[in-house]
Amino acid sequence: MSQHPGNTLFVAARLQRGWHSQSDVADAYECHAAALGEPATITVRQVRRWESPTPGWPNKIARKVLGAMFGGVPLEDLGFVPLRPAQQHLHATPPAAGTGPGRAFREDSVRRRTFLGAALFDASALDHLAAAVTSARRYADQHLVGHLRAALDEAARTDGRTGPRQALPAALGILGAIDEIARDASPAIRRDLMAVGARAAEFTAWLHRDAGAPPHTVTFFHDRAIEWATLNDDGAMHAYVLLRKAQAAERGDAARMRDLAHAAVHGPWTLPPRARAEALQQEARAMALTGTAPDLVACTLDQARDALAQASPAEPATCTGPLCAGYNTDRLMAQSAICHREAGQPERAVSLLRQHLSGGAFAPRDRAFFTAHLAGALAAAGEPDEAAATGLSALQLAAAPHFGQALGELRRTVTVLRPYARRAAVRELRQALTVLPG
């Protein structure tokens, strides 16, 4: 039985680099060692030891190779803890009274401030988590599940305030904790953990996408969310992840985008009305990208509005609450404007975006994203100076938190504005994007 969570920092770091299995880590280690001129290899067993609750301190060669693999990240930030000389003889000694797994877990959590976004938890919460992980069958209960939900919602708020890169460590920590605890939890608690896990995996996919991670990393977390939703017999969540996969699809792969959105709407499940409305809107966008006639695109958008009209009143959006609880008319119409832009109707897109951005209440991330699309629609409509000025407004919202999708749309706008590259406003926008830190 698991004693307490393993080295979640190491697991999170290798997942961020696309090494989805311990075998991937061993292969990457061999490649980096060869590049450094070190004839060193490791086994999956060694990787498993590094990901255990007691990873030890790597030897000199391993420290060198790990430094290269993880871009110079300090080994302490990967969960390794060097032993002080006075502690060497205690390395194999069982812990004394009062220094067992629970206390070690708590002290390690407070020290690193990363596992489960530990700043969210008071001392009693950390004690409860430690007890739950030490003996999951006995202690894993709704109290723990509630704390995991709260941690996930706080990670989502962090993303909204400061961007995906600040929220990723907590999200990955939550996933690692659920994966570890669920192995030994009772069936009822395991179901609840998988429900939170599906939400956390989908959110982690979103964060990676917005942070600019490669598509296979995003897909890995989407697939994990679908796995947990399927095991939990949660058809609505399964469909919602298909919608998110459709939203993550590249514009150049519009056929796949349409297939995913269509499956989300028409599969063997029932989406809540607000989620159904967003999925229909996404299908309409894919239809526009694949050259479907504008009147058919408009018909699908009408279906989205009809679905939204059937919904109960909107609620504050959270990561663990009802699916798409905050999806409202302003957001649907802003997304509809994007559909019209994709269908070659930029003037209509400009009109809708101006109307709903001026009157709607959008979170900073959404306002940055839709303002960036407004800049692109203005550029496509032949209004380069206004497009550039609008783009700079979007950049002010997106730059500090590094909202990746908004920045991506601004770069797309600059491409559309190439024929006007000599104009002062266009040049200012291009230069501002060029000097933006990666």
C-alpha positions in Angstrom: 0.0 0.0 0.0 1.2 3.5 -0.8 2.8 5.3 2.2 2.5 8.9 0.8 2.6 10.5 -2.6 5.7 9.9 -4.7 8.0 12.6 -6.1 5.2 14.6 -7.9 7.7 17.3 -8.8 9.7 15.0 -10.9 6.6 13.5 -12.5 5.2 16.9 -13.3 8.5 18.1 -14.9 8.9 15.1 -17.1 5.2 15.2 -18.2 5.7 18.9 -19.2 8.5 17.8 -21.5 6.4 15.2 -23.2 7.9 12.1 -21.4 4.7 10.3 -20.6 6.2 7.1 -19.3 9.1 6.1 -17.2 10.5 4.3 -20.3 10.5 7.7 -22.1 12.6 9.2 -19.3 15.1 6.3 -19.5 15.4 6.8 -23.3 15.8 10.6 -22.9 18.4 10.1 -20.2 20.5 7.8 -22.6 20.3 10.4 -25.4 21.4 13.3 -23.2 24.1 11.2 -21.6 25.5 10.3 -25.1 25.4 14.0 -26.1 27.4 14.8 -23.0 29.9 12.1 -23.7 28.8 10.0 -20.7 28.4 6.3 -21.5 25.6 6.1 -19.0 22.2 4.5 -19.1 19.4 3.9 -16.5 16.6 1.4 -16.2 12.9 2.0 -15.7 13.5 0.7 -12.2 15.8 3.7 -11.5 13.2 6.1 -12.8 10.6 4.5 -10.6 13.0 5.0 -7.7 13.3 8.7 -8.6 9.5 9.0 -8.6 9.1 7.3 -5.3 8.5 9.0 -2.0 12.3 8.6 -1.3 14.1 9.4 -4.5 17.5 9.8 -2.9 20.2 12.1 -4.3 21.6 11.2 -7.8 25.3 10.6 -8.2 27.6 13.0 -10.0 27.0 11.7 -13.5 23.3 11.5 -13.0 23.2 15.0 -11.7 25.0 16.2 -14.8 22.6 14.4 -17.2 19.5 15.4 -15.3 20.6 19.0 -15.4 20.8 18.8 -19.2 17.5 17.0 -19.5 15.6 19.5 -17.5 17.3 22.7 -18.8 19.3 23.4 -15.6 16.4 23.2 -13.2 17.8 22.7 -9.7 17.5 19.1 -8.6 15.8 20.2 -5.5 13.0 21.6 -7.7 12.7 18.1 -9.2 12.0 16.7 -5.7 15.5 15.4 -4.9 16.8 16.3 -1.4 20.6 16.1 -0.7 21.5 14.6 2.6 23.6 16.6 5.0 26.7 14.8 6.2 25.4 14.4 9.7 22.4 12.6 8.3 24.2 10.0 6.1 24.1 7.3 8.7 20.4 7.8 9.1 19.6 7.2 5.5 18.5 3.6 6.0 17.1 4.0 9.5 13.3 3.8 10.1 11.8 7.1 11.1 11.5 7.9 14.7 8.3 8.6 16.5 6.7 11.8 15.4 8.7 11.9 12.1 6.7 9.4 10.1 5.1 9.8 6.7 2.4 12.2 7.8 4.8 14.7 9.3 7.3 14.3 6.4 4.5 14.9 3.9 3.4 18.0 5.7 6.9 19.5 6.1 7.7 18.7 2.5 4.5 20.3 1.3 5.0 23.5 3.3 8.6 23.7 2.2 8.0 23.4 -1.6 4.6 25.1 -1.8 3.8 23.1 -4.9 2.1 19.8 -4.0 -1.7 20.5 -4.4 -1.0 24.2 -4.3 -0.2 23.8 -0.6 -0.7 27.4 0.3 -4.4 26.7 0.0 -4.4 24.4 3.0 -4.1 25.1 6.7 -2.2 22.8 9.0 -5.2 20.5 9.7 -5.9 20.1 6.0 -2.3 19.1 5.4 -2.5 16.6 8.3 -5.7 15.1 6.8 -4.1 14.8 3.4 -1.1 13.1 4.9 -3.3 10.7 6.8 -5.4 10.0 3.7 -2.4 9.2 1.6 -0.8 7.1 4.3 -3.8 4.8 4.5 -6.1 5.6 1.7 -8.7 2.8 2.3 -9.2 4.0 5.9 -9.0 7.8 5.6 -9.7 8.9 2.0 -13.1 10.5 2.4 -15.3 13.4 1.2 -13.3 15.8 3.3 -10.2 15.0 1.1 -12.3 15.2 -2.1 -13.6 18.6 -1.1 -10.1 19.9 -0.6 -9.0 18.6 -4.0 -12.0 20.4 -5.6 -11.1 23.6 -3.8 -7.5 23.3 -4.9 -8.6 22.8 -8.5 -10.9 25.8 -8.4 -8.2 27.9 -6.9 -5.8 26.8 -9.7 -8.4 27.9 -12.3 -8.6 31.3 -10.6 -4.8 31.6 -10.6 -4.8 30.9 -14.3 -7.4 33.6 -14.9 -5.3 36.1 -12.9 -1.8 35.3 -13.8 -1.9 32.9 -16.7 -1.3 29.2 -17.4 2.3 28.9 -16.4 1.6 29.9 -12.8 -1.3 27.5 -12.5 0.4 24.4 -14.0 2.4 23.2 -11.0 -0.8 23.0 -8.8 -2.8 21.3 -11.5 -0.1 18.7 -12.1 0.2 18.2 -8.3 -3.5 17.6 -8.0 -3.4 15.0 -10.8 -0.4 13.3 -9.2 -2.2 13.1 -5.8 -5.4 11.7 -7.3 -3.5 9.1 -9.3 -1.7 8.0 -6.2 -4.6 8.1 -3.7 -7.2 6.5 -6.0 -5.2 3.3 -6.2 -6.1 2.4 -2.7 -9.3 4.3 -2.1 -12.7 2.6 -1.4 -14.9 2.3 -4.6 -17.2 5.2 -3.6 -14.3 7.6 -2.9 -12.5 6.3 -6.0 -15.4 7.4 -8.2 -15.4 10.9 -6.6 -11.6 11.1 -7.1 -12.0 10.1 -10.8 -14.6 12.8 -11.2 -12.3 15.4 -9.9 -9.4 13.8 -11.8 -11.3 14.1 -15.1 -11.9 17.8 -14.5 -8.3 18.3 -13.4 -6.9 16.5 -16.5 -9.0 18.5 -18.9 -8.0 21.7 -17.1 -4.3 20.6 -17.3 -4.7 20.0 -21.0 -6.1 23.5 -21.4 -3.2 25.0 -19.4 -0.6 23.2 -21.6 -2.3 24.3 -24.8 -2.4 28.0 -23.7 1.2 27.8 -22.5 2.3 26.6 -25.9 3.0 23.0 -25.2 3.2 20.6 -28.2 -0.1 19.0 -29.3 0.9 15.5 -28.1 1.2 16.8 -24.6 -2.3 18.4 -24.7 -3.7 15.2 -26.2 -2.1 13.1 -23.4 -4.1 15.0 -20.8 -7.3 15.1 -22.8 -7.1 11.3 -23.2 -6.5 11.0 -19.4 -9.7 13.0 -18.8 -11.7 10.8 -21.2 -10.3 7.7 -19.5 -11.5 8.8 -16.1 -14.8 10.1 -17.4 -15.4 6.8 -19.2 -14.5 4.7 -16.1 -16.9 6.9 -14.1 -19.7 6.4 -16.6 -19.8 10.2 -17.0 -21.1 10.7 -20.6 -21.5 14.4 -20.3 -17.9 14.9 -19.2 -16.7 12.6 -22.0 -18.6 14.8 -24.5 -17.2 17.9 -22.9 -13.7 16.7 -23.4 -14.4 16.0 -27.0 -15.6 19.6 -27.3 -12.3 20.8 -25.7 -10.4 18.6 -28.1 -12.3 20.2 -31.0 -11.3 23.7 -29.6 -7.7 22.6 -29.4 -7.6 21.4 -33.0 -5.6 23.5 -35.4 -7.4 25.6 -38.0 -5.6 23.6 -40.6 -7.3 20.4 -39.3 -10.8 21.7 -39.5 -12.3 18.3 -40.6 -11.1 16.8 -37.3 -12.4 19.8 -35.4 -15.8 19.3 -37.0 -15.9 15.5 -36.3 -15.0 16.1 -32.6 -17.6 18.8 -32.1 -20.3 16.8 -34.0 -19.5 13.8 -31.8 -19.8 15.9 -28.7 -23.3 17.1 -29.7 -24.7 13.9 -31.2 -23.0 11.1 -29.3 -24.7 8.6 -26.9 -24.9 11.1 -24.1 -26.8 14.3 -23.1 -24.9 17.5 -22.7 -26.3 20.2 -20.5 -27.9 23.0 -22.6 -25.0 25.4 -22.1 -22.4 22.9 -23.0 -24.5 21.8 -26.0 -24.7 25.4 -27.2 -20.9 25.8 -27.0 -20.4 22.5 -28.9 -22.8 23.5 -31.6 -21.0 26.8 -32.0 -17.7 25.0 -32.3 -19.2 22.8 -35.0 -20.4 25.9 -36.8 -16.9 27.3 -36.7 -15.5 24.1 -38.2 -18.1 24.1 -40.9 -17.0 27.6 -41.8 -13.4 26.5 -42.0 -14.3 23.6 -44.2 -16.1 25.8 -46.7 -19.7 25.1 -45.8 -22.2 27.6 -47.2 -22.7 30.5 -44.8 -26.5 29.9 -44.5 -25.8 26.4 -43.1 -23.2 27.8 -40.7 -25.9 30.3 -39.6 -28.4 27.5 -39.2 -26.1 25.7 -36.8 -25.5 28.9 -34.8 -29.3 29.2 -34.5 -29.4 25.7 -33.0 -26.8 26.9 -30.5 -28.9 29.9 -29.5 -31.9 27.6 -29.1 -29.9 25.3 -26.8 -28.8 28.2 -24.7 -32.4 29.5 -24.4 -33.3 26.1 -22.8 -30.7 26.5 -20.1 -31.4 27.4 -16.4 -29.9 30.7 -15.3 -26.1 31.1 -15.6 -23.9 30.4 -12.6 -20.4 31.6 -11.7 -18.0 29.5 -13.7 -15.8 27.1 -11.8 -13.6 24.2 -12.7 -15.6 21.7 -10.7 -19.1 23.0 -11.0 -21.7 22.4 -13.7 -20.3 22.1 -17.2 -20.2 25.5 -19.0 -22.1 27.1 -16.1 -21.0 30.6 -17.0 -21.6 30.2 -20.8 -24.0 33.1 -21.7 -25.3 35.0 -24.7 -22.4 37.5 -24.9 -19.9 34.6 -25.1 -21.9 32.8 -27.7 -22.3 35.8 -29.8 -18.6 36.7 -29.6 -17.8 33.1 -30.7 -20.4 33.4 -33.4 -18.5 36.4 -34.7 -15.4 34.2 -35.0 -17.5 31.8 -37.1 -18.5 34.6 -39.4 -14.9 35.7 -39.7 -13.9 32.2 -40.7 -16.8 32.2 -43.2 -15.4 35.2 -45.0 -17.7 37.8 -43.4 -15.3 40.0 -41.4 -17.6 43.1 -41.3 -20.3 41.0 -39.6 -17.7 39.7 -37.2 -16.6 43.3 -36.4 -20.1 44.4 -35.7 -20.9 41.5 -33.3 -17.6 41.7 -31.5 -17.9 45.5 -30.9 -21.5 45.1 -29.6 -20.8 42.3 -27.2 -17.4 43.4 -26.0 -18.8 46.8 -25.1 -21.8 45.4 -23.2 -20.7 42.0 -21.9 -18.8 41.1 -18.7 -15.8 39.1 -19.8 -12.9 37.8 -17.7 -9.5 39.3 -18.6 -8.5 36.2 -20.5 -11.7 36.1 -22.6 -11.6 39.8 -23.2 -8.0 39.6 -24.5 -8.9 36.6 -26.7 -12.0 38.2 -28.3 -10.3 41.6 -28.6 -7.5 39.9 -30.5 -10.1 38.3 -32.9 -11.7 41.8 -33.3 -8.3 43.1 -34.4 -8.0 40.2 -36.9 -11.5 40.9 -38.2 -10.7 44.6 -38.7 -7.6 43.6 -40.6 -9.5 41.3 -42.8 -12.1 44.1 -43.4 -9.4 46.4 -44.6 -9.0 48.6 -41.5 -5.3 48.3 -40.8 -4.8 51.2 -38.4 -7.9 50.4 -36.3 -6.8 46.7 -36.4 -3.4 47.6 -35.1 -4.7 49.8 -32.3 -7.2 47.1 -31.2 -4.4 44.6 -31.3 -2.3 46.7 -29.0 -5.2 46.9 -26.6 -5.5 43.1 -26.6 -1.7 42.8 -26.1 -2.0 45.0 -22.9 -4.4 42.4 -21.5 -2.5 39.3 -22.7 1.2 40.1 -22.4 1.8 39.9 -18.6 -0.1 36.7 -17.9 0.9 35.3 -21.3 -2.5 34.3 -22.5 -1.3 32.1 -25.3 -4.4 31.9 -27.5 -4.9 35.6 -27.5 -1.2 36.1 -28.4 -1.5 33.5 -31.1 -4.4 35.4 -32.7 -2.4 38.7 -32.5 0.4 37.0 -34.4 -2.1 35.8 -37.0 -3.4 39.4 -37.3 0.1 40.7 -37.9 0.4 38.2 -40.8 -2.9 39.5 -42.3 -1.5 43.1 -41.9 1.7 42.4 -43.9 0.5 44.5 -46.9 0.3 47.4 -44.5 3.7 46.8 -42.8 4.9 50.4 -43.4 2.1 52.0 -41.5 3.2 53.3 -38.1 0.4 51.6 -36.1 1.0 48.2 -37.8 4.8 48.5 -37.2 4.2 49.3 -33.6 2.1 46.2 -33.1 4.6 44.0 -34.9 7.5 45.3 -32.8 5.5 44.9 -29.6 4.9 41.3 -30.3 8.5 40.8 -31.4 10.0 41.9 -28.1 7.4 40.0 -26.0 9.3 37.6 -23.8 8.8 33.9 -24.7 
